[in-house]
Amino acid sequence: MPPEQFHELIWETLQQINKKDFHVVAAHSPTEEAIRDLENVTGITLPEDFLRFSQRTNGLCVLAQEDAWPEAKLFDVGPAWTFHRGLVILGIETEELPEWASIKTAYNSLREIYEVTDVLPLLKIIGDGNHYWGIKQDGSYVEVFDGEATSLECHFTDIYHAEIESLIQRQKDMSELIKKRKSK
């Protein structure tokens, strides 16, 4: 996919986001050295469209606003989805990119915990350390859940679109849950 089309599709998907419920942030562009370092460490080349996107919008994060979906407190208990209040297109390391939003950190996590070394993670749900979407060296996209990689017959932008829709639905469900709790 041409890099400009990739960029447009990601931002088109974000038009669904209600700004009073979510905020969208990204880090600065990575250096060429950081890009080379990532590819050297992982042995996997970033797809051209994803790389060009990251050079403009690095580590794009969509996170629920605190008043719309409060962050869980230590020792909170609830259904797993209630902790999944955001989505991040993982980024290439820069000084201001949080470690949890880094491709390299996610890659190392997959490698150390699950011994998955042939997937470059590109997307994850915030609050779920077991679920990633990424790419293999051959250019095929995969979903990794609990260390098991499943091949996908779609492009990254399709995955992102579906996950943004899921995030929006979780936010609506959380809003209903909050209303129920307040009415008791």
C-alpha positions in Angstrom: 0.0 0.0 0.0 1.4 3.5 -0.8 2.5 5.3 2.4 0.1 8.2 1.8 -2.9 5.9 1.5 -1.8 4.1 4.7 -1.7 7.4 6.5 -5.0 8.5 5.2 -6.7 5.3 6.1 -5.4 5.4 9.7 -6.6 9.0 10.1 -9.9 8.2 8.4 -10.5 5.4 11.0 -9.8 7.9 13.8 -12.7 10.1 12.6 -15.0 7.7 14.5 -13.4 8.7 17.8 -15.4 11.0 20.0 -13.0 13.6 21.3 -14.9 14.0 24.6 -14.4 10.3 25.3 -10.9 9.7 24.0 -7.6 11.6 23.4 -5.1 10.9 20.7 -1.4 11.5 21.1 1.8 10.5 19.4 5.6 11.0 19.9 8.1 12.8 17.7 9.6 11.2 14.6 12.3 8.6 15.2 15.9 9.1 14.0 17.3 7.0 11.1 19.6 5.5 13.7 16.7 4.4 15.9 15.0 2.8 12.8 18.2 0.9 11.9 18.7 -0.2 15.5 15.2 -1.6 15.6 15.7 -3.5 12.4 19.1 -4.8 13.5 17.8 -5.9 16.9 14.7 -7.7 15.6 16.0 -8.9 12.2 12.7 -7.8 10.7 12.4 -4.9 8.2 9.5 -2.5 8.9 7.0 -2.3 6.0 7.5 0.8 4.0 4.0 2.2 4.6 4.2 1.6 8.4 7.7 3.2 8.5 6.6 6.3 6.6 3.6 6.6 8.9 5.9 6.3 12.0 8.1 9.0 10.6 5.1 11.4 10.7 3.0 9.9 13.5 5.1 7.8 15.8 3.5 5.7 18.5 0.0 6.8 17.9 -2.1 6.2 21.1 -5.9 6.4 21.5 -6.8 6.4 25.2 -10.1 6.9 27.0 -10.5 10.2 28.9 -10.3 9.6 32.6 -13.8 11.1 33.2 -15.3 8.9 30.4 -13.5 5.7 31.5 -11.6 5.9 34.8 -8.3 4.0 34.9 -8.4 1.0 37.2 -6.9 1.3 40.6 -4.5 -1.2 42.2 -6.3 -4.3 43.2 -9.5 -3.5 41.2 -11.3 -6.5 40.0 -13.6 -6.7 37.0 -14.0 -8.3 33.5 -10.8 -8.1 31.5 -12.3 -5.8 28.9 -12.8 -3.1 31.6 -9.0 -2.7 31.8 -8.6 -2.3 28.0 -9.2 1.4 27.7 -6.9 2.2 24.8 -5.1 1.2 21.7 -1.6 2.0 20.5 0.2 1.7 17.2 3.6 0.9 18.6 6.4 3.3 17.8 10.1 3.5 17.1 12.1 4.6 20.1 12.5 8.3 20.8 13.2 10.2 24.0 9.5 11.0 24.6 8.0 7.7 23.5 6.9 5.8 26.6 8.6 2.4 27.0 5.1 0.6 26.9 4.5 2.1 23.5 7.8 0.9 21.9 8.0 -1.8 19.2 11.3 -2.8 20.7 9.9 -3.3 24.2 6.9 -5.3 22.8 9.3 -7.4 20.7 11.5 -8.1 23.7 8.4 -9.1 25.7 7.2 -11.5 23.1 10.7 -13.0 22.8 11.3 -13.3 26.6 7.8 -14.5 27.7 6.7 -16.6 24.7 9.9 -17.2 22.7 8.2 -15.5 19.7 11.1 -14.1 17.6 9.7 -14.0 14.1 7.0 -11.3 14.7 7.5 -7.6 14.8 4.6 -6.3 17.0 2.9 -3.1 15.6 -0.3 -2.8 17.6 -1.5 -3.6 21.1 -4.5 -3.0 23.4 -3.5 -0.9 26.4 -4.0 -3.0 29.5 -3.6 -6.3 27.7 0.0 -7.6 27.7 -0.9 -10.9 26.0 -2.4 -9.6 22.7 -0.5 -8.0 19.8 -0.8 -7.6 16.1 2.3 -7.6 14.0 4.1 -8.6 10.9 6.5 -11.4 9.9 9.6 -10.9 7.7 7.6 -12.2 4.7 5.2 -9.3 5.0 2.2 -11.3 6.4 0.2 -9.9 9.2 -0.4 -12.0 12.3 -2.4 -11.8 15.6 -0.4 -13.0 18.6 -2.4 -14.0 21.6 -0.7 -15.7 24.6 2.3 -16.5 22.4 0.3 -18.1 19.6 0.6 -16.4 16.2 -2.4 -16.7 13.8 -2.0 -15.5 10.2 -4.4 -12.9 9.0 -5.6 -12.3 5.5 -5.8 -8.5 5.7 -3.8 -5.4 5.8 -2.7 -3.5 9.0 -5.2 -0.7 8.3 -8.0 -3.3 8.4 -6.8 -4.6 11.7 -6.6 -1.1 13.1 -10.1 -0.2 11.9 -11.6 -3.3 13.5 -9.7 -2.6 16.8 -10.8 1.0 16.9 -14.4 -0.1 16.5 -13.9 -2.6 19.3 -12.5 0.1 21.5 -15.4 2.4 20.8 -17.8 -0.4 21.7 -15.9 -1.2 24.9 -16.2 2.5 25.9 -20.0 2.4 25.3 -20.2 -0.7 27.4 -18.1 0.9 30.1 -20.4 3.9 30.1 -23.4 1.7 30.6 -21.6 -0.2 33.4 -20.7 3.1 35.1 -24.4 4.3 34.9 -25.5 1.0 36.5 -23.0 1.3 39.3 -24.1 4.9 40.0 -27.8 3.9 40.1 -27.2 1.3 42.9 
